[in-house]
Amino acid sequence: MRSLRTTALIGAALLLAPAALVLSSSPAGAAAGDAKVSVFHGIPGVDVNVYVNDKITLTNFKPGDMAGPLSLPAGTYKVEVTSYEADQAAGKKTADVIGPADIPVMSGGNYTIAAHLTTDGKPTATVFENDISKLDAGKGRVTVAHVANAPTVAITANGDTLIESLSNPKSASAV
């Protein structure tokens, strides 16, 4: 097992620092019970387009990019990931890199969808439910998702082991 600092694990920021995004498949105003969904691109070497319910949502999405959180009504969404380069060359949506996959989200939930490689090097998508529960004053939570084509890892910070054993495609938190 390898030991990595939290900043070195690909996808460590997966659940920590989302950017803004507008989803064309969502309603103009977000309802109080909507789910929050972020998307992380962790497939090396390929820029992608992301389609939600057959509408292009993200274009030329690059490895390491994070989008969201977006507000979505509860339901199931059809998500497809295609090669940006192949789509550009063909002038249309091409064969999927991932999907189509039906992604369910529940009212009030908070999720991150990660496009990444399995330990066998095959593209896949994993949905992580983010723990956003309240903590006591003075406490913080670190959440790490292992989405690298790599063996099981331990997560350390300042010499302390936060998470002893984390394998792809799992996530874990430490308070």
Biotite code that builds the C-alpha atoms (Angstrom):
import biotite.structure as struc

atoms = struc.array([
    struc.Atom([0.000, 0.000, 0.000], chain_id="A", res_id=1, res_name="MET", atom_name="CA", element="C"),
    struc.Atom([1.281, 3.457, -0.889], chain_id="A", res_id=2, res_name="ARG", atom_name="CA", element="C"),
    struc.Atom([0.964, 6.437, 1.374], chain_id="A", res_id=3, res_name="SER", atom_name="CA", element="C"),
    struc.Atom([0.039, 9.716, -0.301], chain_id="A", res_id=4, res_name="LEU", atom_name="CA", element="C"),
    struc.Atom([-0.568, 13.166, 1.053], chain_id="A", res_id=5, res_name="ARG", atom_name="CA", element="C"),
    struc.Atom([-4.125, 14.332, 0.487], chain_id="A", res_id=6, res_name="THR", atom_name="CA", element="C"),
    struc.Atom([-2.954, 16.932, -2.014], chain_id="A", res_id=7, res_name="THR", atom_name="CA", element="C"),
    struc.Atom([-1.172, 14.301, -4.126], chain_id="A", res_id=8, res_name="ALA", atom_name="CA", element="C"),
    struc.Atom([-4.101, 11.954, -4.725], chain_id="A", res_id=9, res_name="LEU", atom_name="CA", element="C"),
    struc.Atom([-5.838, 12.635, -8.003], chain_id="A", res_id=10, res_name="ILE", atom_name="CA", element="C"),
    struc.Atom([-9.324, 13.668, -7.163], chain_id="A", res_id=11, res_name="GLY", atom_name="CA", element="C"),
    struc.Atom([-8.470, 14.844, -3.656], chain_id="A", res_id=12, res_name="ALA", atom_name="CA", element="C"),
    struc.Atom([-10.166, 18.125, -4.446], chain_id="A", res_id=13, res_name="ALA", atom_name="CA", element="C"),
    struc.Atom([-13.064, 16.161, -5.878], chain_id="A", res_id=14, res_name="LEU", atom_name="CA", element="C"),
    struc.Atom([-15.390, 16.922, -3.003], chain_id="A", res_id=15, res_name="LEU", atom_name="CA", element="C"),
    struc.Atom([-13.803, 20.128, -1.779], chain_id="A", res_id=16, res_name="LEU", atom_name="CA", element="C"),
    struc.Atom([-13.647, 22.886, -4.412], chain_id="A", res_id=17, res_name="ALA", atom_name="CA", element="C"),
    struc.Atom([-16.370, 22.925, -7.082], chain_id="A", res_id=18, res_name="PRO", atom_name="CA", element="C"),
    struc.Atom([-16.705, 25.770, -9.593], chain_id="A", res_id=19, res_name="ALA", atom_name="CA", element="C"),
    struc.Atom([-19.868, 27.392, -10.963], chain_id="A", res_id=20, res_name="ALA", atom_name="CA", element="C"),
    struc.Atom([-21.862, 25.842, -13.823], chain_id="A", res_id=21, res_name="LEU", atom_name="CA", element="C"),
    struc.Atom([-25.261, 26.333, -15.384], chain_id="A", res_id=22, res_name="VAL", atom_name="CA", element="C"),
    struc.Atom([-27.032, 23.158, -16.523], chain_id="A", res_id=23, res_name="LEU", atom_name="CA", element="C"),
    struc.Atom([-29.355, 23.615, -19.465], chain_id="A", res_id=24, res_name="SER", atom_name="CA", element="C"),
    struc.Atom([-31.443, 20.616, -18.386], chain_id="A", res_id=25, res_name="SER", atom_name="CA", element="C"),
    struc.Atom([-32.346, 22.149, -15.027], chain_id="A", res_id=26, res_name="SER", atom_name="CA", element="C"),
    struc.Atom([-35.108, 24.645, -14.322], chain_id="A", res_id=27, res_name="PRO", atom_name="CA", element="C"),
    struc.Atom([-34.272, 28.362, -14.156], chain_id="A", res_id=28, res_name="ALA", atom_name="CA", element="C"),
    struc.Atom([-34.851, 28.603, -10.407], chain_id="A", res_id=29, res_name="GLY", atom_name="CA", element="C"),
    struc.Atom([-33.568, 26.087, -7.921], chain_id="A", res_id=30, res_name="ALA", atom_name="CA", element="C"),
    struc.Atom([-36.095, 24.725, -5.450], chain_id="A", res_id=31, res_name="ALA", atom_name="CA", element="C"),
    struc.Atom([-35.256, 24.245, -1.771], chain_id="A", res_id=32, res_name="ALA", atom_name="CA", element="C"),
    struc.Atom([-35.385, 20.432, -2.108], chain_id="A", res_id=33, res_name="GLY", atom_name="CA", element="C"),
    struc.Atom([-33.173, 20.248, -5.197], chain_id="A", res_id=34, res_name="ASP", atom_name="CA", element="C"),
    struc.Atom([-30.075, 18.072, -5.183], chain_id="A", res_id=35, res_name="ALA", atom_name="CA", element="C"),
    struc.Atom([-26.635, 19.646, -5.576], chain_id="A", res_id=36, res_name="LYS", atom_name="CA", element="C"),
    struc.Atom([-24.464, 17.899, -8.163], chain_id="A", res_id=37, res_name="VAL", atom_name="CA", element="C"),
    struc.Atom([-20.811, 18.495, -9.068], chain_id="A", res_id=38, res_name="SER", atom_name="CA", element="C"),
    struc.Atom([-18.929, 16.787, -11.905], chain_id="A", res_id=39, res_name="VAL", atom_name="CA", element="C"),
    struc.Atom([-15.215, 15.852, -11.867], chain_id="A", res_id=40, res_name="PHE", atom_name="CA", element="C"),
    struc.Atom([-13.208, 14.805, -14.955], chain_id="A", res_id=41, res_name="HIS", atom_name="CA", element="C"),
    struc.Atom([-10.486, 12.360, -13.938], chain_id="A", res_id=42, res_name="GLY", atom_name="CA", element="C"),
    struc.Atom([-9.768, 10.526, -17.206], chain_id="A", res_id=43, res_name="ILE", atom_name="CA", element="C"),
    struc.Atom([-6.237, 11.443, -18.296], chain_id="A", res_id=44, res_name="PRO", atom_name="CA", element="C"),
    struc.Atom([-5.441, 12.331, -21.889], chain_id="A", res_id=45, res_name="GLY", atom_name="CA", element="C"),
    struc.Atom([-8.933, 13.020, -23.250], chain_id="A", res_id=46, res_name="VAL", atom_name="CA", element="C"),
    struc.Atom([-10.977, 16.205, -23.360], chain_id="A", res_id=47, res_name="ASP", atom_name="CA", element="C"),
    struc.Atom([-14.674, 15.355, -23.264], chain_id="A", res_id=48, res_name="VAL", atom_name="CA", element="C"),
    struc.Atom([-18.172, 16.617, -23.840], chain_id="A", res_id=49, res_name="ASN", atom_name="CA", element="C"),
    struc.Atom([-20.804, 15.782, -21.232], chain_id="A", res_id=50, res_name="VAL", atom_name="CA", element="C"),
    struc.Atom([-24.442, 15.270, -22.230], chain_id="A", res_id=51, res_name="TYR", atom_name="CA", element="C"),
    struc.Atom([-27.318, 15.231, -19.756], chain_id="A", res_id=52, res_name="VAL", atom_name="CA", element="C"),
    struc.Atom([-30.667, 13.958, -21.050], chain_id="A", res_id=53, res_name="ASN", atom_name="CA", element="C"),
    struc.Atom([-29.281, 14.205, -24.618], chain_id="A", res_id=54, res_name="ASP", atom_name="CA", element="C"),
    struc.Atom([-28.359, 17.910, -24.255], chain_id="A", res_id=55, res_name="LYS", atom_name="CA", element="C"),
    struc.Atom([-24.733, 19.032, -24.257], chain_id="A", res_id=56, res_name="ILE", atom_name="CA", element="C"),
    struc.Atom([-23.944, 20.383, -20.804], chain_id="A", res_id=57, res_name="THR", atom_name="CA", element="C"),
    struc.Atom([-20.144, 20.650, -20.712], chain_id="A", res_id=58, res_name="LEU", atom_name="CA", element="C"),
    struc.Atom([-17.958, 21.040, -23.775], chain_id="A", res_id=59, res_name="THR", atom_name="CA", element="C"),
    struc.Atom([-14.190, 20.599, -24.029], chain_id="A", res_id=60, res_name="ASN", atom_name="CA", element="C"),
    struc.Atom([-14.112, 19.509, -20.366], chain_id="A", res_id=61, res_name="PHE", atom_name="CA", element="C"),
    struc.Atom([-10.462, 18.826, -19.537], chain_id="A", res_id=62, res_name="LYS", atom_name="CA", element="C"),
    struc.Atom([-8.868, 16.254, -17.201], chain_id="A", res_id=63, res_name="PRO", atom_name="CA", element="C"),
    struc.Atom([-8.761, 17.664, -13.669], chain_id="A", res_id=64, res_name="GLY", atom_name="CA", element="C"),
    struc.Atom([-11.681, 20.047, -14.282], chain_id="A", res_id=65, res_name="ASP", atom_name="CA", element="C"),
    struc.Atom([-14.504, 20.322, -11.766], chain_id="A", res_id=66, res_name="MET", atom_name="CA", element="C"),
    struc.Atom([-17.943, 21.806, -12.505], chain_id="A", res_id=67, res_name="ALA", atom_name="CA", element="C"),
    struc.Atom([-20.802, 22.620, -10.190], chain_id="A", res_id=68, res_name="GLY", atom_name="CA", element="C"),
    struc.Atom([-22.477, 22.396, -7.896], chain_id="A", res_id=69, res_name="PRO", atom_name="CA", element="C"),
    struc.Atom([-25.630, 22.619, -9.949], chain_id="A", res_id=70, res_name="LEU", atom_name="CA", element="C"),
    struc.Atom([-29.147, 22.418, -8.593], chain_id="A", res_id=71, res_name="SER", atom_name="CA", element="C"),
    struc.Atom([-31.236, 19.579, -10.001], chain_id="A", res_id=72, res_name="LEU", atom_name="CA", element="C"),
    struc.Atom([-34.729, 18.431, -9.129], chain_id="A", res_id=73, res_name="PRO", atom_name="CA", element="C"),
    struc.Atom([-34.830, 14.896, -7.755], chain_id="A", res_id=74, res_name="ALA", atom_name="CA", element="C"),
    struc.Atom([-34.960, 12.286, -10.488], chain_id="A", res_id=75, res_name="GLY", atom_name="CA", element="C"),
    struc.Atom([-32.849, 10.155, -12.774], chain_id="A", res_id=76, res_name="THR", atom_name="CA", element="C"),
    struc.Atom([-30.651, 11.782, -15.408], chain_id="A", res_id=77, res_name="TYR", atom_name="CA", element="C"),
    struc.Atom([-29.145, 10.104, -18.473], chain_id="A", res_id=78, res_name="LYS", atom_name="CA", element="C"),
    struc.Atom([-25.454, 11.080, -18.582], chain_id="A", res_id=79, res_name="VAL", atom_name="CA", element="C"),
    struc.Atom([-23.114, 10.433, -21.515], chain_id="A", res_id=80, res_name="GLU", atom_name="CA", element="C"),
    struc.Atom([-19.441, 11.359, -21.885], chain_id="A", res_id=81, res_name="VAL", atom_name="CA", element="C"),
    struc.Atom([-17.958, 11.595, -25.399], chain_id="A", res_id=82, res_name="THR", atom_name="CA", element="C"),
    struc.Atom([-14.591, 12.557, -26.851], chain_id="A", res_id=83, res_name="SER", atom_name="CA", element="C"),
    struc.Atom([-14.493, 16.296, -27.584], chain_id="A", res_id=84, res_name="TYR", atom_name="CA", element="C"),
    struc.Atom([-11.979, 15.744, -30.412], chain_id="A", res_id=85, res_name="GLU", atom_name="CA", element="C"),
    struc.Atom([-14.047, 12.970, -32.063], chain_id="A", res_id=86, res_name="ALA", atom_name="CA", element="C"),
    struc.Atom([-17.242, 15.064, -31.750], chain_id="A", res_id=87, res_name="ASP", atom_name="CA", element="C"),
    struc.Atom([-15.486, 18.047, -33.372], chain_id="A", res_id=88, res_name="GLN", atom_name="CA", element="C"),
    struc.Atom([-14.133, 15.926, -36.245], chain_id="A", res_id=89, res_name="ALA", atom_name="CA", element="C"),
    struc.Atom([-17.537, 14.301, -36.881], chain_id="A", res_id=90, res_name="ALA", atom_name="CA", element="C"),
    struc.Atom([-19.548, 17.507, -36.356], chain_id="A", res_id=91, res_name="GLY", atom_name="CA", element="C"),
    struc.Atom([-21.891, 15.606, -34.022], chain_id="A", res_id=92, res_name="LYS", atom_name="CA", element="C"),
    struc.Atom([-22.022, 13.453, -30.898], chain_id="A", res_id=93, res_name="LYS", atom_name="CA", element="C"),
    struc.Atom([-19.863, 10.351, -31.369], chain_id="A", res_id=94, res_name="THR", atom_name="CA", element="C"),
    struc.Atom([-19.489, 7.060, -29.557], chain_id="A", res_id=95, res_name="ALA", atom_name="CA", element="C"),
    struc.Atom([-19.543, 7.311, -25.797], chain_id="A", res_id=96, res_name="ASP", atom_name="CA", element="C"),
    struc.Atom([-16.400, 7.215, -23.683], chain_id="A", res_id=97, res_name="VAL", atom_name="CA", element="C"),
    struc.Atom([-18.741, 6.536, -20.743], chain_id="A", res_id=98, res_name="ILE", atom_name="CA", element="C"),
    struc.Atom([-22.422, 5.770, -20.771], chain_id="A", res_id=99, res_name="GLY", atom_name="CA", element="C"),
    struc.Atom([-25.099, 6.303, -21.262], chain_id="A", res_id=100, res_name="PRO", atom_name="CA", element="C"),
    struc.Atom([-25.586, 5.911, -17.516], chain_id="A", res_id=101, res_name="ALA", atom_name="CA", element="C"),
    struc.Atom([-28.702, 6.628, -15.504], chain_id="A", res_id=102, res_name="ASP", atom_name="CA", element="C"),
    struc.Atom([-27.733, 8.758, -12.505], chain_id="A", res_id=103, res_name="ILE", atom_name="CA", element="C"),
    struc.Atom([-30.381, 9.080, -9.764], chain_id="A", res_id=104, res_name="PRO", atom_name="CA", element="C"),
    struc.Atom([-30.357, 12.064, -7.393], chain_id="A", res_id=105, res_name="VAL", atom_name="CA", element="C"),
    struc.Atom([-32.600, 12.538, -4.383], chain_id="A", res_id=106, res_name="MET", atom_name="CA", element="C"),
    struc.Atom([-34.178, 15.720, -3.096], chain_id="A", res_id=107, res_name="SER", atom_name="CA", element="C"),
    struc.Atom([-31.806, 17.577, -0.764], chain_id="A", res_id=108, res_name="GLY", atom_name="CA", element="C"),
    struc.Atom([-28.877, 15.292, -1.651], chain_id="A", res_id=109, res_name="GLY", atom_name="CA", element="C"),
    struc.Atom([-25.345, 16.475, -2.431], chain_id="A", res_id=110, res_name="ASN", atom_name="CA", element="C"),
    struc.Atom([-23.397, 14.449, -4.994], chain_id="A", res_id=111, res_name="TYR", atom_name="CA", element="C"),
    struc.Atom([-20.207, 14.391, -7.015], chain_id="A", res_id=112, res_name="THR", atom_name="CA", element="C"),
    struc.Atom([-20.093, 12.420, -10.248], chain_id="A", res_id=113, res_name="ILE", atom_name="CA", element="C"),
    struc.Atom([-16.531, 11.427, -11.142], chain_id="A", res_id=114, res_name="ALA", atom_name="CA", element="C"),
    struc.Atom([-15.538, 10.291, -14.627], chain_id="A", res_id=115, res_name="ALA", atom_name="CA", element="C"),
    struc.Atom([-12.384, 8.244, -14.054], chain_id="A", res_id=116, res_name="HIS", atom_name="CA", element="C"),
    struc.Atom([-10.467, 5.064, -14.810], chain_id="A", res_id=117, res_name="LEU", atom_name="CA", element="C"),
    struc.Atom([-10.961, 1.754, -13.040], chain_id="A", res_id=118, res_name="THR", atom_name="CA", element="C"),
    struc.Atom([-7.938, -0.078, -11.667], chain_id="A", res_id=119, res_name="THR", atom_name="CA", element="C"),
    struc.Atom([-8.013, -1.957, -15.008], chain_id="A", res_id=120, res_name="ASP", atom_name="CA", element="C"),
    struc.Atom([-7.689, 1.350, -16.886], chain_id="A", res_id=121, res_name="GLY", atom_name="CA", element="C"),
    struc.Atom([-11.253, 1.399, -18.266], chain_id="A", res_id=122, res_name="LYS", atom_name="CA", element="C"),
    struc.Atom([-13.326, 4.611, -18.267], chain_id="A", res_id=123, res_name="PRO", atom_name="CA", element="C"),
    struc.Atom([-16.230, 4.640, -15.812], chain_id="A", res_id=124, res_name="THR", atom_name="CA", element="C"),
    struc.Atom([-18.333, 7.005, -13.751], chain_id="A", res_id=125, res_name="ALA", atom_name="CA", element="C"),
    struc.Atom([-18.902, 6.817, -10.012], chain_id="A", res_id=126, res_name="THR", atom_name="CA", element="C"),
    struc.Atom([-21.452, 8.773, -8.010], chain_id="A", res_id=127, res_name="VAL", atom_name="CA", element="C"),
    struc.Atom([-20.322, 9.839, -4.542], chain_id="A", res_id=128, res_name="PHE", atom_name="CA", element="C"),
    struc.Atom([-22.805, 11.166, -1.993], chain_id="A", res_id=129, res_name="GLU", atom_name="CA", element="C"),
    struc.Atom([-21.126, 14.055, -0.177], chain_id="A", res_id=130, res_name="ASN", atom_name="CA", element="C"),
    struc.Atom([-21.391, 14.229, 3.612], chain_id="A", res_id=131, res_name="ASP", atom_name="CA", element="C"),
    struc.Atom([-22.381, 17.811, 4.356], chain_id="A", res_id=132, res_name="ILE", atom_name="CA", element="C"),
    struc.Atom([-23.658, 17.174, 7.866], chain_id="A", res_id=133, res_name="SER", atom_name="CA", element="C"),
    struc.Atom([-22.977, 19.816, 10.490], chain_id="A", res_id=134, res_name="LYS", atom_name="CA", element="C"),
    struc.Atom([-19.837, 19.520, 12.617], chain_id="A", res_id=135, res_name="LEU", atom_name="CA", element="C"),
    struc.Atom([-19.068, 20.837, 16.084], chain_id="A", res_id=136, res_name="ASP", atom_name="CA", element="C"),
    struc.Atom([-17.431, 24.269, 16.276], chain_id="A", res_id=137, res_name="ALA", atom_name="CA", element="C"),
    struc.Atom([-13.706, 24.126, 15.570], chain_id="A", res_id=138, res_name="GLY", atom_name="CA", element="C"),
    struc.Atom([-13.952, 20.891, 13.550], chain_id="A", res_id=139, res_name="LYS", atom_name="CA", element="C"),
    struc.Atom([-13.449, 20.321, 9.843], chain_id="A", res_id=140, res_name="GLY", atom_name="CA", element="C"),
    struc.Atom([-13.982, 17.421, 7.472], chain_id="A", res_id=141, res_name="ARG", atom_name="CA", element="C"),
    struc.Atom([-11.637, 16.176, 4.761], chain_id="A", res_id=142, res_name="VAL", atom_name="CA", element="C"),
    struc.Atom([-13.188, 13.923, 2.144], chain_id="A", res_id=143, res_name="THR", atom_name="CA", element="C"),
    struc.Atom([-11.031, 12.084, -0.377], chain_id="A", res_id=144, res_name="VAL", atom_name="CA", element="C"),
    struc.Atom([-12.245, 10.043, -3.317], chain_id="A", res_id=145, res_name="ALA", atom_name="CA", element="C"),
    struc.Atom([-9.832, 7.538, -4.866], chain_id="A", res_id=146, res_name="HIS", atom_name="CA", element="C"),
    struc.Atom([-10.487, 7.801, -8.593], chain_id="A", res_id=147, res_name="VAL", atom_name="CA", element="C"),
    struc.Atom([-6.963, 7.116, -9.864], chain_id="A", res_id=148, res_name="ALA", atom_name="CA", element="C"),
    struc.Atom([-5.877, 4.070, -11.843], chain_id="A", res_id=149, res_name="ASN", atom_name="CA", element="C"),
    struc.Atom([-3.727, 3.134, -8.850], chain_id="A", res_id=150, res_name="ALA", atom_name="CA", element="C"),
    struc.Atom([-3.585, 0.599, -6.021], chain_id="A", res_id=151, res_name="PRO", atom_name="CA", element="C"),
    struc.Atom([-5.071, 1.049, -2.557], chain_id="A", res_id=152, res_name="THR", atom_name="CA", element="C"),
    struc.Atom([-3.633, 4.051, -0.733], chain_id="A", res_id=153, res_name="VAL", atom_name="CA", element="C"),
    struc.Atom([-3.351, 5.498, 2.753], chain_id="A", res_id=154, res_name="ALA", atom_name="CA", element="C"),
    struc.Atom([-4.062, 9.196, 3.220], chain_id="A", res_id=155, res_name="ILE", atom_name="CA", element="C"),
    struc.Atom([-1.789, 11.125, 5.545], chain_id="A", res_id=156, res_name="THR", atom_name="CA", element="C"),
    struc.Atom([-1.586, 14.777, 6.556], chain_id="A", res_id=157, res_name="ALA", atom_name="CA", element="C"),
    struc.Atom([1.142, 16.306, 8.700], chain_id="A", res_id=158, res_name="ASN", atom_name="CA", element="C"),
    struc.Atom([2.463, 12.813, 9.407], chain_id="A", res_id=159, res_name="GLY", atom_name="CA", element="C"),
    struc.Atom([-0.869, 11.530, 10.753], chain_id="A", res_id=160, res_name="ASP", atom_name="CA", element="C"),
    struc.Atom([-2.786, 8.808, 8.939], chain_id="A", res_id=161, res_name="THR", atom_name="CA", element="C"),
    struc.Atom([-6.292, 10.111, 8.248], chain_id="A", res_id=162, res_name="LEU", atom_name="CA", element="C"),
    struc.Atom([-7.499, 7.155, 6.190], chain_id="A", res_id=163, res_name="ILE", atom_name="CA", element="C"),
    struc.Atom([-5.705, 3.814, 6.441], chain_id="A", res_id=164, res_name="GLU", atom_name="CA", element="C"),
    struc.Atom([-6.932, 2.050, 3.322], chain_id="A", res_id=165, res_name="SER", atom_name="CA", element="C"),
    struc.Atom([-8.729, 3.582, 0.360], chain_id="A", res_id=166, res_name="LEU", atom_name="CA", element="C"),
    struc.Atom([-9.274, 1.791, -2.935], chain_id="A", res_id=167, res_name="SER", atom_name="CA", element="C"),
    struc.Atom([-10.660, 2.880, -6.295], chain_id="A", res_id=168, res_name="ASN", atom_name="CA", element="C"),
    struc.Atom([-13.624, 3.779, -6.543], chain_id="A", res_id=169, res_name="PRO", atom_name="CA", element="C"),
    struc.Atom([-14.268, 4.546, -2.882], chain_id="A", res_id=170, res_name="LYS", atom_name="CA", element="C"),
    struc.Atom([-14.350, 7.722, -0.811], chain_id="A", res_id=171, res_name="SER", atom_name="CA", element="C"),
    struc.Atom([-13.724, 8.307, 2.863], chain_id="A", res_id=172, res_name="ALA", atom_name="CA", element="C"),
    struc.Atom([-13.875, 11.215, 5.285], chain_id="A", res_id=173, res_name="SER", atom_name="CA", element="C"),
    struc.Atom([-11.952, 12.208, 8.365], chain_id="A", res_id=174, res_name="ALA", atom_name="CA", element="C"),
    struc.Atom([-13.036, 14.810, 10.937], chain_id="A", res_id=175, res_name="VAL", atom_name="CA", element="C"),
])
